[in-house]
């Protein structure tokens, strides 16, 4: 008897949670709604590729390797706005994947979307040594000018060890 009540309460909580998520999704921009499923799939494909393809092969698709020369170009306002939209959809969607969608799959996915829209990006890899137990931590993040597309503020916490820029951005610097 009491088990039925417990199950009913669990179902009610799940229903409330689902309704809240549906309402929240309804308030998202058309861009985020349109790209949710493709980004969800891209995060999975990115994760699979990261786990199965050696980095030397994957790096060919990340952009032009700039070594540790970390620099960003100031984008125009439309590119910056598109980067903010891509940032929102990638970060939101990463919360709904059943697999681990940490910084690297998010960076790869953001790089793909930014490339599709022709937005000049910089993709960074950084490391930091944890002071407590001396564990080396790695992180990746993508920026478009001042916009932190994925990975938060990696520059504050990590030392840049590698930078990839979109080919269009590289041509501007030459």
LINSULLIN-V305622 format. One line per field, one symbol per residue. ss: DSSP state (~ for helix, > for strand, _ for the rest). phi: phi as a letter, one per 40 degrees, with the letter a starting at -180 (. if undefined). psi: psi as a letter, one per 40 degrees, with the letter a starting at -180 (. if undefined). A space follows every 10 residues. Layout:
BEGIN
ss->???
phi->???
psi->???
END
This chain:
BEGIN
ss->_~~~~~~~~~ ~~~~~~~~~~ ~~~~~~___~ ~~~~~~~~~~ ~~~~~~~~~~ ~~__~~~~~~ ~__>>_____ ______~~~~ ~~~~~~~~~~ ~~~~______ __~~~~~~~~ ~~~~~~____ _>>>>>>>>_ _____>>>>> >>>>__>>>> ___~~~~_>> >>>>>_~~~~ ~~~_
phi->.ccccccccc cccccccccc cccccccccc cccccdcdcd cccccccccc cbbddccccc cchccbgccc abcccccccc ccccccdccc cccdcbccbc bccccccccc cccccccgcc bbbbbbbacc ccbfccbbab abbbgccccb ggccccbbcc babbbcdccc cccc
psi->dddddddddd dddddddddd ddddddeiid ddddeddddd dddddddddd ddhidddddd edahhebegh iiihiidddd dddddddddd ddddeeieih gadddddddd ddddddefhh ihhihiiihh ddefhhiiii ihigbehhdi eagdddeihh eihhiidddd ddd.
END
